[in-house]
Amino acid sequence: MSNRKKFYIGGEWVDPSTDATLDVVNPATEQSIGVVAMGTQQDVDKAVAAAVEAFEFYSQTTREERVELLQNIIACYQKRIDEVASTISEEMGAPMGLAKVAQAPAGLGHFMTTLRILQDYDFEESFGSTRVIKEPAGVCGFITPWNWPINQIACKVAPALAAGCTMVLKPSEVAPFNAIAFAEILDEAGVPAGVFNLVNGDGPTVGVAIASHPDVDMVSFTGSTRAGIEVAKNAAPTVKRVAQELGGKSANIILDDSDFNKAVSRDVFQMCTNSGQSCNAPTRMLVPVSRMDEAAQIARAAAENVKVGDPDDPSTTIGPVVSEVQYERIQNLIEKGIEEGAKLETGGLGRPDGINAGFYVKPTVFSHVTNDMTIAQQEIFGPVLSLIGYEDDEDAVRIANDTIYGLSGYVSGGDPERARNIARRIRTGNVHLNGATVNNRAPFGGYKQSGNGREWGLYGFEEFLEVKAIMGYDG
């Protein structure tokens, strides 16, 4: 990959406005794997200008032209999917198994889903003599994270391209190389010049420049709630559309008629996947107070079966967390859990035994947690589980909803109707029943401080459309 010190603007790989670079660190080794250029307001201005110019013609392309473009992107992506997987593993620490079966394919999946939607979507409808037309939203600014990097890029870029929008992307500077590969894929696929632009950099510089730019019509952000608030503030003066997918502290209600061995073990593993670095991870496990010790024993055994190690080792379950900053934050929150009186069942402070380098965290289980504790309220973004007791179904729903977040939820139980009724009462954008996995045709997004708007599938596609009514059109 020869374009790490360049930006993709106006269909070309161009030199940045300054020589500033940032080391990209492999979290498994703590060693630099290369540098990435760091952009400025000037680079963003250039990219936005290219997107504005391209919007004039790209917004007028036909459905058939955009269908062909998505098909080309899918074909080019498939050729480089192994490279994408290895890049993600190296820069953010995902085990190669996860990178190959989930991380890299997730991006491809969003393009394939969006293609099917575009082929059948009705962009116009009539109400009497009035014609309602759905048009591209305009120039879009994308700010994406490092935890599921190409998933979050593709679930924005694919529907925006399908809708007829143009865009400027700022990926995470912590894991930027997969985005450069993605830009190369789009270039090879024939995305017209200026339709997609890439500027690397940090949030306070490039992110702010994108969110506040007067010629950006919409900004879509994925990241922490704290950063999302800043994006919204920067976007507000120009009254642009803002779509956000933010943090989470998802409750996982294990009902008393569940198969505890199955549900608790399964969901401990689910919580640890991607080293716990998923905004929808089931990090608060709610169990009947009377069965707390039983659940803790099962959870402890499950966590101790999670193998932490080298991402290149096929036997590894989870790799490191992404950076020293994240590692220290997780350590501080584990220490806070101990200080506040939660019972440490397994894991805890420091690296796993036998590991002396890399940002590796012990899979950690706390039991007898109360929902007012820091570890029950703050998003930890690491493999740390809080077991919280509840008295009855009403109490479980109350605890589940007692959070500033509302991204996802989980319910397991033997009576499907009881589990469904509880799912309806949880104030979140997603709920998983009895271990059901995500569906990229379903909407993904949150209530409360977990964000606004929706991504994935039809709902994500429609985020990139404006609605126009033309009265007398069919008169």
C-alpha positions, -999 to +999 in steps of 0.1 A: +000+000+000+019+030-013-006+058-005-003+060+033+012+095+031-014+108+006-050+117+006-076+106-021-092+138-034-109+145-067-101+110-080-063+113-074-038+105-046-025+139-036+001+152-012-012+167+021-009+204+028+017+197+055+043+170+063+027+160+096+024+123+102+014+099+129+028+065+138+003+037+135+010+011+162+003-026+162-014-031+196-001-067+198+035-057+197+034-020+206+056-014+175+050+011+147+038-005+115+040+028+095+029+063+094-002+081+081-005+117+069-024+141+092-047+165+074-057+201+081-086+225+074-070+232+040-071+195+030-107+193+041-116+224+021-100+208-010-119+175-005-152+192+001-148+214-030-142+182-050-173+167-035-194+198-042-183+198-079-189+161-083-224+163-068-236+184-097-233+154-121-233+124-097-266+134-082-282+131-116-269+097-124-295+070-131-304+040-109-288+018-135-255+037-134-253+035-097-262-002-097-234-009-121-210+011-099-219-009-067-215-041-086-180-030-097-171-021-061-183-055-048-161-073-074-130-052-065-136-056-028-139-094-031-104-095-048-088-077-019-108-090+010-079-110+025-057-080+024-084-059+041-087-086+068-049-087+075-047-049+075-074-046+101-059-073+123-025-057+122-036-021+130-064-027+156-056-062+170-085-083+159-076-120+157-072-131+121-101-155+124-124-127+134-109-104+108-115-129+080-150-141+090-165-109+104-145-077+102-136-076+065-168-094+052-190-069+071-180-041+047-187-063+017-221-073+032-233-037+034-225-031-003-244-063-012-274-053+009-274-018-005-272-031-040-304-051-035-322-021-020-312+002-048-324-022-075-359-022-062-363+012-044-391+035-055-378+071-055-411+087-065-447+084-055-479+104-061-506+117-038-533+131-061-516+156-083-486+159-060-454+140-068-431+132-039-395+127-050-367+114-029-334+130-038-298+126-026-291+146+006-260+163-008-223+164+002-218+141+032-190+141+058-182+108+075-162+103+107-156+067+116-140+047+144-114+020+148-133-009+165-152-022+134-134+001+110-144-010+075-179-020+087-186+015+098-171+030+066-191+008+043-224+012+061-221+049+054-204+050+020-225+022+003-259+038+009-246+073+002-232+062-032-265+044-039-285+075-031-264+098-053-245+116-026-208+127-027-187+125+004-155+131+024-143+104+049-121+108+079-114+074+093-099+068+127-062+078+128-056+049+151-065+023+124-064+042+090-048+018+066-079-003+059-096+030+048-067+036+024-072+001+009-109+009+007-102+041-012-080+021-036-109-003-041-133+024-050-108+040-074-103+007-092-140+002-094-144+034-113-161+057-087-161+091-105-136+117-095-147+138-065-176+115-055-155+098-027-127+117-009-104+105+019-086+128+043-068+113+073-063+131+105-075+136+141-109+146+154-100+181+167-086+191+134-101+172+104-132+160+123-141+195+133-134+209+099-158+183+083-186+188+109-185+225+107-179+230+070-207+251+054-207+231+022-212+198+039-250+190+039-249+160+063-224+146+088-226+109+099-205+101+129-197+068+148-178+070+180-181+079+217-210+099+230-186+126+243-172+131+208-207+129+192-218+158+213-189+179+199-198+169+164-234+180+169-222+213+184-199+219+154-226+210+129-253+232+146-244+266+132-250+254+096-281+234+105-268+204+087-283+169+091-265+149+118-267+111+121-249+095+150-242+060+163-226+064+197-218+045+229-237+018+247-240-001+280-263-029+269-283-048+294-285-086+290-315-100+309-312-137+317-347-147+328-353-174+355-366-199+329-334-197+308-309-225+303-283-207+325-253-228+314-261-221+278-271-184+280-245-172+304-216-190+288-227-179+253-231-143+263-198-141+282-181-151+249-203-126+230-192-098+254-155-106+249-157-108+211-135-081+195-119-077+230-151-062+242-147-033+218-182-032+204-207-005+212-235-030+214-216-055+236-238-072+263-217-058+292-244-057+319-257-092+326-289-091+347-297-123+366-322-132+394-307-122+428-314-157+440-292-171+413-263-146+414-238-171+427-248-197+402-245-173+373-212-160+386-197-195+387-208-201+351-195-167+339-162-172+356-156-206+340-166-192+306-143-162+309-114-184+319-119-204+287-114-172+266-079-175+252-061-141+250-031-140+227-014-133+194-039-123+167-020-145+142-025-176+164-055-196+152-063-207+188-067-171+200-101-160+210-094-123+216-064-102+208-053-069+225-073-038+229-065-011+203-041+012+221-023+021+253-049+049+260-077+023+258-057-002+279-052+023+307-088+034+307-100-002+311-075-008+339-087+023+357-123+012+354-115-024+366-098-007+396-129+014+402-150-017+402-129-032+429-129+000+450-167+003+448-172-032+462-181-054+433-169-089+437-141-098+413-147-133+401-119-136+375-095-114+356-087-081+370-057-057+367-027-062+345-019-083+315-028-120+313-001-144+327+028-150+303+021-119+282+047-091+287+040-068+257+010-056+239-022-040+251-038-072+264-066-072+290-077-101+311-113-112+305-129-099+337-161-108+355-175-088+384-205-102+403-228-085+429-226-053+410-253-026+416-265-005+388-252+027+404-216+016+403-192+032+378-187-001+360-224-005+355-229+030+341-198+039+321-189+022+287-157+003+294-150-009+258-131-039+270-137-075+280-153-066+314-187-080+325-209-067+353-233-092+369-263-073+384-291-089+404-328-082+399-359-092+419-385-098+392-393-089+355-404-054+365-371-048+383-351-062+354-367-038+329-362-009+353-325-017+357-321-023+320-335+012+312-316+029+340-288+042+318-280+072+296-275+048+267-300+029+245-281+011+217-288-026+222-303-051+246-305-088+251-331-111+266-329-149+271-358-170+283-377-202+278-410-186+272-408-168+239-438-145+245-425-134+279-391-126+264-407-107+235-428-086+259-397-076+279-379-068+246-407-044+237-402-025+270-364-020+267-356+015+255-330+006+229-327+005+191-319-032+190-328-062+211-314-097+207-336-126+218-320-159+229-287-152+212-300-140+179-272-123+159-272-089+141-290-086+107-275-061+083-309-056+066-323-044+099-318-009+113-289-003+136-288+027+159-298+039+194-321+057+217-311+084+242-274+092+243-266+062+220-273+085+190-299+094+164-308+081+130-303+046+118-277+027+097-278-005+077-304-018+052-333+003+040-333+025+070-297+034+066-302+041+029-331+065+035-309+086+058-292+098+027-323+110+009-341+143+011-379+144+004-393+169-021-430+175-028-440+190-062-476+201-062-495+200-094-470+177-110-496+151-121-524+176-128 
